[in-house]
Amino acid sequence: MTSALFIVSEDGYWGEECIEPLTTLTDAEVDVTVATPTGAPPVVDERSIDPEEVGEELAERVVEVHENDERLQNPEPIAQVDAREYDAVVFPGGHGTAWDINQDRHARQALLQAVAGDDSKALVVCHAVGILGFTREADGSFLVEGREVTGFPNEWEDGIVDENDLMPDGRKLPYWVEDEVKAAGGVWDAELDSDTSVTVDGDLITARGPGSSSAAARALLDELDAA
């Protein structure tokens, strides 16, 4: 059976970016395991379940899965899972990833292992793409160097944080995803003129944001079928 490891933020994952791939892969009979930095249940970003922000139907769906999916309620600690045992590793986005997932050495190791595997894949969504700005190969080079990627663009970030880089909840955003990925040598194109943006570069799949979550999940399934 095809298997996938979801590495999800405890500081705030964006609902659609986790739930859409999670349910899509589950419906395709992929065996899913969820991990978080400490093994505590992941936390959903309140803005991503606000009906005024995302619509009532999506908000209700995300809340229902978030509260009732046993995999989300009982995750493994990242340090206790081996990404090499999975066919895919999925990194849902959300601003919370800037504080925990992207800075976690075990998460970065899981990404390296997924991309280095013979048939395994990695799907990295939205703000989680920032992990590429901190993930280095054994020789010290950045994993993303020379790779084509998409992710949460500066143009969108500028509409969320204030002039001091403070989030609506008062937290200071430590970095902007696009800046870090470009600085690490990534070939960045968030395709701002397109409704969705999903980029496949070898075993690395990246997605721009919430609206690209469904297309990203389908792209991952396609890549797994082709492996």
N, C-alpha and C positions, 0 to 999 in steps of 0.2 A: 504494500500500500504506500502511495506517495505521502510524504510527511512534510510538515512545515512548522517552523519555530517562529512565534511572534514575540518580539521584544518590545514591551510596551512601557510607557512612562508612568511613574508614580507622581510626577509633578504636573501632569495635565496633558493627556492625549486628546487629539481632536476626534470626536465621536465617529464621524463618517469615515475617516481615514483608517480606522481600525475595524469598525463593524462591517463595512462593505467588503473588504478583502476577507475578513474572518468568515462571514456567512457565505460568500461566493465560493471560497475554497472548501468549506464544509459541505456545501451543496454538491460540489464536484467530488465528494468522498475523499478529500485530503484529510489525513489525520493531523490535527493541530494541537500543539503544545504552546502554552503562554508562559513567558518568563518576564520578570521585572527585576530591577536592580537589587532589591533586598528580599524579594519573595512576598512582599505585601501586595494586596490587590492594586491594580492600576487605578489611577484617578482620572476621571473624564473632565475635560475643560468645560466649565459651566456655560461658556458662550456657545459651545458646540451642541448644547441641548436646550438652548433658548429658542422657543418657537418663533420669536420675532427675528432671530438671527438666521435660522436654518429652515424654518417652516415646521408646522405642527406635526405633520406625518413623520418626517425624518427624526425630529426630536423624540417623539414617542417610541419610534423603532430603536433608536440608539439606547435610550434609557432601559427599554425592555431587555435588550440583549446584555447590556452592561450589568444590570442587576441580577440576571437569571442564568447567564452562561457560567457553568461550573469552571470552565477553563480560565475565565477572567477572575472569578472569585477565589480560585485556589492556584495561583501561579507558582512556578518554580523560581528560585533565585538564579540570576544569570550565571553566577559562578559555578552552579551545580549542573549546568546543561552543557552538552557537547554539540556544537553546531555541525560537526562532521557527521553526525548521525541523522541529519535531516536533508531532504531534497531541496528545501528552500528556507531562507531566513527572511522574515518580513519585519520592517521597522516602520510602524505607523507614525505619522507626524503629530504635530501639536507643539505649541510654544514650550511646553514642559520639557521636551526632549533637549532643549538648549541647556537645561540645568542638570539633567541626569543621564539620559541615554548617550548623548553625543560625547559626553566626557568620561564615560565608563570604559575602563580598559577591557573588561570582559565582553562588553557589547562590541567594541572595536575588533576584538579578536574573533568574535563570531562572524562579523562581516568579512574579515580577511579569509576565514575558513570557508565561508560560503562561496566567495568569488574564486577561491583557489581550487575548489573541488572539481573533479572531473565532469560531473553532471549537475552539481548543485547551483542554485541561483540565489541572488539577493534582490529583494524589492525594498526600496527606501523611498519614503513618501514625505513630501513637503518639508517641514522644519527638521525632520530626522535626516534629511540630506546633508545637514550641517556636520554629521559625523564624518563625512568625507574630508572635511577640512582638518581633521585630527587623526586620521587613520593612516599609518605608515607601514610599508612593507618591511621585511627583515633588514633590507639594505639601507633603510632610512628614507627611501623615496615615498612620496604620497601615493596611496592607492588610486586616487582619482586623476593623477597626472596624465594628461593626454586623452582622457576619456570624455565622451560626450554625455552630458547630464542636464537634467532639468531639476527644478526645485522651487521653493518659495522665494519669489523675486523681491528685490529691494523696493520696487515700485509699490508693491502691496504692503510691505512692512511699513513704509513711510506713512501709510494711511491708518496704521494701528498705534504705533508708539508716538509719544510726544517729542518735543525738541530735546528732552533729556534722556530719550530712549526708554521712558517709563511706559509699561504696559497699562491697560485700563484698570488692572487690579493693583497697580502700584509697584510691581516688581520691575527692576531694571533689566532690560534685555542685554545679555553680556556680549552678544555679537550678532551680526546679520548673516544669514546662511549664504546668500549669493557672494558676499565679500570673501568669506572664508574659503569657499569652494574654488573660487577663481584664484585666490592667492596660493592655493595648493596645486594649481595647474589644471583644474578642470575646464573642459570646453563647455561653457555655459550657454544654454539657450532655453529660456522658460516659455518660448513661443506665445508671447502675450497676445498675439492676434488670433490665437486658436482657442476654442472652447475647452479643450482638454490638452494636456501635454504629458506624454509618457515617452521616455527615451530608453531604448535597449542598446547597451554597448557590451557585447559579449555576455558574461554571466551577471552583469549589473544592470538592473532596471530601476529607473528613477521616475518619480511622478511629481507634478508641480504642486498639487493641493487637493482640497476636498472634492472638487468637481471632477478630478481625474482619477479618483479612487476606484471606481467601477472599471474604467478602461485599464487601469494598472493591474487589477486582479485578473482580468481576462488575458492581459499580456503575459502575466506570470504563468497562468495555466497553459497558454500556447507554448511558451518556452519550455516548460516542464514536459509537455507532450512531445516536443521536438528533440529533447535530450536523449 
